């Protein structure tokens, strides 16, 4: 099944001091931290409240909760193309914000826990949260950005902003 989406949102005006999405980014980081904390406690609880494994439990929770978003950025004369791996996320779970020189990809999905009888011998899980900030090598036209989600890969095309041209102005004699 191929999913396509154009859920790209231009960011509001960029400020020089910090990105306009700072508050929402801070809130998301807190949400992720809280989710990791809850999961680390669940692991601690599952190990019978044995002490000495707090760091191990925390790293295990991070590994389960966060997935690194691997990206490939390609630049041509007129555009930037970005491919980002977002396996298991659909277009409704992803948020893409574009500023003239920055791109933020984030996602959150809800998963249900499965209760199984028996001992787990091996288990691999995928993260429920992703977040990636990318500083762009050139200024882009935020209104013309397009995105498509195909087989777990988010493909973005960001047209470069036109370079300012020098125009010669001839003064008129009064």
C-alpha positions in Angstrom: 0.0 0.0 0.0 1.4 3.4 -1.0 0.4 6.4 1.1 0.8 9.9 -0.2 0.5 13.1 1.8 1.1 16.8 1.4 0.8 17.6 5.1 3.5 20.2 5.1 3.0 23.3 7.2 5.0 26.4 6.7 6.3 27.7 10.0 5.3 31.2 11.0 7.8 34.1 10.5 11.3 33.2 11.6 12.9 35.0 14.5 16.6 35.6 14.8 16.8 34.6 18.5 15.2 31.2 18.3 12.9 29.2 16.1 9.2 30.0 16.2 8.5 26.4 17.2 10.6 26.6 20.4 7.7 26.3 22.8 6.1 23.4 21.0 9.5 21.8 20.7 10.0 22.2 24.4 6.6 20.7 25.1 7.3 17.7 22.8 10.7 17.1 24.5 9.0 17.1 27.9 6.3 14.7 26.6 9.0 12.3 25.3 11.0 12.6 28.5 7.8 11.7 30.6 7.0 8.8 28.3 10.6 7.4 28.6 10.4 7.9 32.4 7.2 5.9 32.6 8.6 3.1 30.4 11.8 3.0 32.5 9.7 2.6 35.6 7.7 -0.2 34.0 11.0 -2.0 33.1 12.2 -1.5 36.7 8.9 -2.8 38.0 9.1 -5.8 35.6 12.6 -6.7 36.9 11.1 -7.0 40.4 12.2 -3.6 41.7 15.8 -4.7 41.8 18.2 -1.9 42.4 21.4 -1.1 40.4 19.9 -1.2 36.9 18.4 2.3 36.6 20.7 3.3 33.8 20.2 0.1 31.9 16.4 0.5 32.4 16.6 4.1 31.1 18.6 3.2 28.0 16.2 0.3 27.3 13.2 2.6 27.6 14.9 5.2 25.3 15.6 2.5 22.7 12.0 1.4 22.8 10.5 4.9 22.7 12.8 6.8 20.3 13.7 6.0 16.8 16.5 8.0 15.1 15.2 9.5 11.9 17.8 8.8 9.3 17.8 11.4 6.5 19.4 11.8 3.1 19.7 15.4 1.9 20.4 16.1 -1.8 20.9 19.6 -3.2 20.5 20.6 -6.9 20.6 24.0 -8.4 16.9 24.7 -7.8 15.8 22.5 -4.9 16.7 20.4 -1.9 15.3 16.8 -1.7 15.1 15.1 1.6 14.3 11.5 2.3 13.6 10.6 5.9 13.0 7.1 7.3 9.8 7.0 9.3 8.8 3.3 9.4 5.4 2.5 10.9 4.2 6.1 10.9 1.3 7.3 8.7 0.7 10.8 7.4 -1.7 11.7 10.3 0.9 10.8 12.9 3.6 13.0 11.3 4.1 16.7 11.7 6.4 18.6 9.3 7.3 22.2 9.9 9.3 24.2 7.4 11.1 27.5 8.0 13.3 29.2 5.3 16.5 27.5 6.7 15.2 24.8 9.0 13.0 21.6 8.8 11.4 19.8 11.7 10.0 16.3 11.3 8.2 14.9 14.4 5.8 12.1 14.9 3.9 10.4 17.7 1.8 7.3 17.5 -0.2 5.3 20.0 0.3 1.6 20.3 -1.6 -0.9 22.4 0.1 -3.3 24.7 -0.4 -7.0 24.1 -0.6 -9.3 27.0 0.8 -12.7 26.2 1.2 -15.8 28.4 4.7 -17.3 28.5 8.2 -16.1 28.6 9.4 -13.7 25.9 12.5 -15.1 24.3 13.2 -12.3 21.8 11.5 -9.0 21.1 12.1 -6.0 18.9 10.0 -2.9 19.1 9.7 0.2 17.1 9.6 3.7 18.6 6.4 5.6 19.2 8.1 9.0 19.0 10.4 10.6 16.5 11.9 14.0 16.2 14.5 15.5 13.9 15.6 19.1 13.3 17.6 19.7 10.1 19.4 23.0 9.4 19.0 23.5 5.6 22.1 24.4 3.5 20.0 26.9 1.5 16.9 29.1 2.0 13.8 27.5 0.6 10.3 28.7 -0.4 8.2 27.4 2.4 4.9 27.8 0.5 6.0 25.5 -2.3 7.3 22.5 -0.3 5.8 19.1 -1.1 5.8 15.9 0.7 5.0 12.3 0.0 5.0 9.2 2.3 5.8 5.9 0.5 6.6 2.7 2.2 7.9 4.3 5.4 10.0 6.9 3.6 9.0 10.5 3.8 10.1 12.3 0.6 10.2 16.1 0.7 11.0 18.5 -2.2 11.9 22.0 -1.0 12.4 24.5 -3.9 15.2 27.0 -3.2 14.3 30.6 -2.8 15.3 32.9 -5.6 18.6 34.6 -5.1 18.3 38.4 -4.9 19.4 40.2 -8.0 21.2 43.5 -8.2 19.2 45.9 -10.3 20.7 49.1 -11.7 18.6 52.2 -11.2 19.2 55.2 -13.4 18.3 58.5 -11.7 16.3 61.0 -13.7 17.5 64.5 -14.0 15.1 67.0 -12.6 
